[in-house]
């Protein structure tokens, strides 16, 4: 990829900077070729890969390649054969960002008023079995293996000097952006700090500069005192419906102990996080009848010092309504369920 990508050549992955806001957008034309499980038939949404043999994520060697990482089914005796896999991580066949071919980090390119850079990075898929059982239906032990894989791949990739930020996320259901129904999460490593992350990061920095305290720790202390929006709690983590939620039934899971970096999560905390995550997703599954949802992990940027103001967390956003003109035109999110009602509605 080079400056000539704007002269008729196909653009596989490119970051473009908005003239006014300075924010980056990602152009990833190869993503349009992804297979789709979900189609409309007689006005109803159906899943096309109901049979295991039709599912591209069911085989031991997905895309005919060895996985980057795999784990056997927890609690089974046969742990040395990949045919017994419970989780495996593979490169995304239709990546939004692509590895740098020559080991060189991308740089900004100026062409007249245009600013862009090659879409260099990593895009991986974290896949679990069985085919029809999502994270909200797993045991805490199984979900702990998923979080362990998140951490292991994060640590492996963060050593690349071209990487500035690593996002781990999970799409469940077509309305949440999942193109394949088989349960899977994704990891994308960016050469930039994405706009939403930057806003969250610098917002906590401003609070710290003024008060010399972590804003998330302050909010958590208040929430644990008033207990109006607590959805779930264990010894190490608390799940809360944020006071200024952006969508109805939004839940954020925070470690009670301050830590800017997700990748420093301990084995003990992995078990407690998996307990909290499975519990909250299970509440969604039961109370909201298995809604589409997204969750993602917000953590400090890669290899960044001086980030004690930040507090990593996991955000879950169910798709219970449609974003329309008001939200898109103003950036003001409209929420129809009060966060104070979420704990009792979820049960």
DAZIVEN-V326953 format. One record per residue. N is the residue number from 1. SS is DSSP state (alpha for helix, beta for strand, coil for the rest). PHI is phi in radians with two decimals (NA if undefined). D_LAST is the distance of its C-alpha to the last C-alpha in Angstrom with 1 decimal. Layout:
# DAZIVEN-V326953
N_SS_PHI_D_LAST + N_SS_PHI_D_LAST
This chain:
# DAZIVEN-V326953
1_coil_NA_51.6 + 2_coil_-2.69_53.8 + 3_alpha_-1.09_55.0 + 4_alpha_-1.39_56.2 + 5_alpha_-1.12_52.8 + 6_alpha_-1.62_53.2 + 7_coil_-1.99_56.4 + 8_coil_1.82_55.2 + 9_coil_-1.33_54.0 + 10_coil_-1.19_50.5 + 11_coil_-1.76_47.8 + 12_coil_-1.43_45.4 + 13_coil_-2.66_43.4 + 14_beta_-2.65_44.3 + 15_beta_-1.69_42.7 + 16_beta_-2.12_44.0 + 17_beta_-1.74_43.8 + 18_coil_-1.17_43.3 + 19_coil_-1.04_46.4 + 20_coil_-1.57_44.7 + 21_coil_-1.40_41.5 + 22_coil_1.38_42.7 + 23_coil_-1.40_39.5 + 24_beta_-1.66_39.7 + 25_beta_-2.10_38.7 + 26_beta_-1.94_38.9 + 27_beta_-1.68_41.1 + 28_coil_-2.34_40.4 + 29_alpha_-1.17_42.3 + 30_alpha_-1.15_41.9 + 31_alpha_-1.15_38.2 + 32_alpha_-1.17_39.2 + 33_alpha_-1.59_40.5 + 34_coil_-1.08_37.2 + 35_coil_-1.20_36.6 + 36_coil_-2.08_33.9 + 37_coil_-1.37_31.7 + 38_beta_-1.74_30.2 + 39_beta_-2.35_32.6 + 40_beta_-1.68_32.7 + 41_beta_-2.45_34.2 + 42_coil_0.94_34.8 + 43_coil_1.38_32.3 + 44_beta_-2.02_29.5 + 45_beta_-1.46_28.3 + 46_beta_-2.21_29.2 + 47_beta_-1.79_29.4 + 48_coil_-1.46_32.9 + 49_coil_-1.83_32.6 + 50_coil_-1.14_30.9 + 51_coil_-1.48_33.6 + 52_alpha_-1.04_33.7 + 53_alpha_-1.13_37.4 + 54_alpha_-1.55_36.8 + 55_coil_-1.51_34.3 + 56_coil_-1.24_36.0 + 57_coil_-1.82_33.4 + 58_coil_-1.76_33.9 + 59_coil_-1.53_37.3 + 60_coil_-1.19_38.4 + 61_coil_-2.10_40.5 + 62_alpha_-1.19_38.8 + 63_alpha_1.02_41.5 + 64_alpha_1.05_44.0 + 65_coil_-2.29_43.5 + 66_coil_-1.22_42.4 + 67_coil_-1.23_39.0 + 68_coil_-1.23_38.9 + 69_beta_-2.81_36.5 + 70_beta_-2.64_34.9 + 71_beta_-2.26_33.1 + 72_beta_-1.34_33.2 + 73_coil_-1.06_30.4 + 74_coil_-1.00_28.9 + 75_coil_1.45_30.3 + 76_coil_-1.66_33.1 + 77_coil_-1.36_36.8 + 78_coil_-1.54_38.3 + 79_coil_-1.92_37.5 + 80_coil_-1.78_40.8 + 81_coil_-2.11_40.7 + 82_alpha_-1.16_38.9 + 83_alpha_-1.06_38.6 + 84_alpha_-1.68_35.8 + 85_beta_-1.13_33.9 + 86_beta_-1.83_30.1 + 87_beta_-2.41_30.2 + 88_beta_-2.52_33.1 + 89_beta_-2.01_33.9 + 90_beta_-2.35_36.5 + 91_beta_-1.11_38.1 + 92_coil_-1.20_36.8 + 93_coil_-1.21_39.4 + 94_coil_-2.20_38.9 + 95_coil_-1.28_38.5 + 96_coil_-1.38_37.7 + 97_coil_-2.24_39.8 + 98_beta_-2.12_42.7 + 99_coil_-1.06_44.3 + 100_coil_-1.26_47.4 + 101_coil_-1.24_50.4 + 102_coil_-2.08_52.9 + 103_coil_1.31_50.7 + 104_coil_-1.74_51.3 + 105_coil_-1.36_48.5 + 106_coil_-1.23_48.1 + 107_coil_-2.26_49.7 + 108_coil_-1.18_49.5 + 109_beta_-2.07_52.1 + 110_beta_-1.88_53.7 + 111_beta_-2.38_55.3 + 112_coil_1.11_56.6 + 113_coil_-1.45_53.6 + 114_beta_-1.54_51.1 + 115_beta_-2.15_49.2 + 116_beta_-2.66_47.6 + 117_beta_-2.69_47.2 + 118_beta_-1.02_46.8 + 119_coil_-1.42_43.3 + 120_beta_-1.64_43.7 + 121_coil_2.97_40.9 + 122_beta_-2.33_38.7 + 123_beta_-2.53_36.1 + 124_beta_-2.14_34.6 + 125_beta_-2.08_32.1 + 126_beta_-1.87_29.8 + 127_beta_-1.94_29.3 + 128_beta_-2.18_27.4 + 129_coil_-2.15_27.8 + 130_coil_-1.36_27.1 + 131_coil_-0.99_27.5 + 132_coil_-1.83_24.5 + 133_coil_-2.10_21.8 + 134_coil_-1.51_20.1 + 135_alpha_-1.05_18.7 + 136_alpha_-1.18_15.1 + 137_alpha_-1.89_16.6 + 138_coil_-1.45_18.8 + 139_coil_-1.36_19.0 + 140_alpha_-1.08_19.0 + 141_alpha_-1.11_22.7 + 142_alpha_-1.15_23.2 + 143_alpha_-1.11_21.3 + 144_alpha_-1.11_23.4 + 145_alpha_-1.12_26.4 + 146_alpha_-1.09_25.4 + 147_alpha_-1.15_25.0 + 148_alpha_-1.06_28.3 + 149_alpha_-1.15_29.9 + 150_alpha_-0.93_28.7 + 151_alpha_-1.11_30.4 + 152_alpha_-1.12_33.5 + 153_alpha_-1.23_34.2 + 154_alpha_-1.04_33.6 + 155_alpha_-1.10_36.0 + 156_alpha_-1.13_38.5 + 157_alpha_-1.50_38.6 + 158_alpha_-1.12_38.6 + 159_coil_-1.30_42.1 + 160_coil_-1.25_43.5 + 161_coil_-1.14_45.2 + 162_coil_-1.42_44.5 + 163_coil_-1.59_40.7 + 164_coil_-1.86_39.2 + 165_beta_-2.63_35.5 + 166_beta_-2.10_33.2 + 167_beta_-1.90_30.0 + 168_beta_-1.93_27.6 + 169_beta_-2.57_25.2 + 170_beta_-2.47_23.3 + 171_beta_-1.90_23.2 + 172_beta_-2.12_21.1 + 173_coil_1.68_22.4 + 174_alpha_-1.04_25.4 + 175_alpha_-1.15_24.0 + 176_alpha_-1.69_23.2 + 177_coil_1.74_26.8 + 178_coil_-1.29_26.8 + 179_coil_-1.66_30.2 + 180_coil_-2.02_29.7 + 181_coil_-1.31_26.8 + 182_coil_-1.04_27.3 + 183_coil_-1.01_24.8 + 184_beta_-2.82_26.5 + 185_beta_-1.94_26.2 + 186_beta_-2.39_29.2 + 187_beta_-2.24_31.2 + 188_beta_-2.21_33.6 + 189_beta_-1.88_36.2 + 190_beta_-1.75_37.8 + 191_coil_-1.51_41.2 + 192_coil_-2.27_39.7 + 193_coil_-1.68_36.8 + 194_coil_-1.07_34.6 + 195_alpha_-0.99_34.3 + 196_alpha_-1.15_30.6 + 197_alpha_-1.12_30.9 + 198_alpha_-1.08_34.0 + 199_alpha_-1.10_32.4 + 200_alpha_-1.11_29.5 + 201_alpha_-1.14_32.1 + 202_alpha_-1.29_34.7 + 203_alpha_-1.11_32.2 + 204_alpha_-1.21_31.3 + 205_alpha_-1.14_35.0 + 206_alpha_-1.08_35.9 + 207_alpha_-1.09_33.5 + 208_alpha_-1.12_34.9 + 209_alpha_-1.07_38.5 + 210_alpha_-1.48_38.0 + 211_alpha_-1.99_35.9 + 212_coil_1.04_36.6 + 213_coil_-2.45_33.0 + 214_coil_-1.33_30.2 + 215_alpha_-1.10_28.1 + 216_alpha_-1.18_25.0 + 217_alpha_-1.12_25.5 + 218_alpha_-1.11_26.1 + 219_alpha_-1.14_22.9 + 220_alpha_-1.08_20.8 + 221_alpha_-1.05_22.6 + 222_alpha_-1.16_21.7 + 223_alpha_-1.09_18.0 + 224_alpha_-1.24_18.0 + 225_alpha_-1.40_20.0 + 226_alpha_-1.44_18.2 + 227_coil_0.98_14.6 + 228_coil_-1.62_13.5 + 229_coil_-2.20_12.2 + 230_beta_-1.36_11.1 + 231_beta_-1.64_8.3 + 232_beta_-2.81_9.8 + 233_beta_-2.63_13.2 + 234_coil_-2.31_15.9 + 235_coil_-1.12_19.6 + 236_coil_-2.05_20.8 + 237_beta_-2.37_18.1 + 238_beta_-2.34_15.5 + 239_beta_-1.87_13.2 + 240_beta_-2.32_13.3 + 241_coil_-1.44_13.1 + 242_coil_-1.02_16.9 + 243_coil_-0.95_18.4 + 244_coil_-1.89_20.7 + 245_coil_-1.09_18.5 + 246_coil_-1.64_20.8 + 247_coil_-2.42_18.4 + 248_coil_-1.11_15.3 + 249_coil_1.21_12.1 + 250_coil_-1.07_14.6 + 251_beta_-2.35_13.6 + 252_beta_-2.09_16.4 + 253_beta_-1.88_16.7 + 254_beta_-2.02_19.6 + 255_beta_-1.23_21.7 + 256_coil_-1.18_22.2 + 257_coil_-1.51_25.8 + 258_coil_-1.11_27.8 + 259_coil_-2.83_29.2 + 260_coil_-1.32_30.5 + 261_coil_-1.97_30.9 + 262_alpha_-1.03_28.3 + 263_alpha_-1.15_31.2 + 264_alpha_-1.60_31.6 + 265_coil_-1.04_28.3 + 266_coil_-1.52_29.2 + 267_alpha_-1.05_28.5 + 268_alpha_-1.09_26.4 + 269_alpha_-1.26_24.3 + 270_alpha_-1.03_24.1 + 271_alpha_-1.12_22.3 + 272_alpha_-1.28_19.8 + 273_alpha_-1.16_19.3 + 274_alpha_-1.10_18.8 + 275_alpha_-1.07_16.2 + 276_alpha_-1.16_14.2 + 277_alpha_-1.13_15.0 + 278_alpha_-1.10_14.2 + 279_alpha_-1.13_10.7 + 280_alpha_-1.18_9.9 + 281_alpha_-1.11_11.9 + 282_alpha_-1.12_10.3 + 283_alpha_-1.11_6.9 + 284_alpha_-1.03_9.4 + 285_alpha_-1.02_11.3 + 286_alpha_-1.42_9.0 + 287_alpha_-1.36_7.3 + 288_coil_-1.88_10.6 + 289_coil_1.03_13.0 + 290_coil_0.94_14.4 + 291_coil_-1.30_15.6 + 292_coil_-1.16_18.6 + 293_beta_-2.73_18.0 + 294_beta_-2.09_20.3 + 295_beta_-2.38_20.0 + 296_beta_-2.64_23.0 + 297_beta_-1.84_24.3 + 298_beta_-1.76_26.2 + 299_coil_-2.40_28.8 + 300_coil_-1.14_32.2 + 301_coil_-0.99_35.0 + 302_coil_-1.14_37.1 + 303_coil_0.92_39.8 + 304_coil_-1.86_39.4 + 305_coil_-1.53_40.5 + 306_coil_1.17_39.6 + 307_coil_-2.05_35.9 + 308_coil_-1.11_34.7 + 309_coil_-1.28_33.1 + 310_coil_-1.63_30.5 + 311_coil_-2.52_27.2 + 312_coil_-1.14_25.9 + 313_beta_-2.85_22.3 + 314_beta_-2.03_20.3 + 315_beta_-1.90_19.0 + 316_beta_-2.08_16.6 + 317_beta_-2.21_17.3 + 318_beta_-1.22_15.8 + 319_coil_-1.71_18.5 + 320_coil_-1.83_17.1 + 321_coil_-2.65_20.4 + 322_coil_-1.79_24.1 + 323_coil_-1.30_26.0 + 324_coil_-2.10_29.0 + 325_alpha_-1.05_32.2 + 326_alpha_-1.04_30.9 + 327_alpha_-1.17_28.9 + 328_alpha_-1.19_31.7 + 329_alpha_-1.42_34.5 + 330_alpha_-2.09_33.2 + 331_coil_1.37_30.7 + 332_coil_-1.65_28.4 + 333_coil_-1.35_24.9 + 334_coil_-1.83_23.3 + 335_coil_-2.05_19.6 + 336_coil_-1.78_18.3 + 337_coil_-2.06_14.7 + 338_coil_-1.12_14.9 + 339_alpha_-0.97_13.5 + 340_alpha_-1.18_12.7 + 341_alpha_-1.57_10.2 + 342_alpha_-1.09_8.4 + 343_alpha_-0.98_6.1 + 344_alpha_-1.34_4.9 + 345_alpha_-1.23_5.4 + 346_alpha_-1.40_3.8 + 347_coil_1.44_0.0
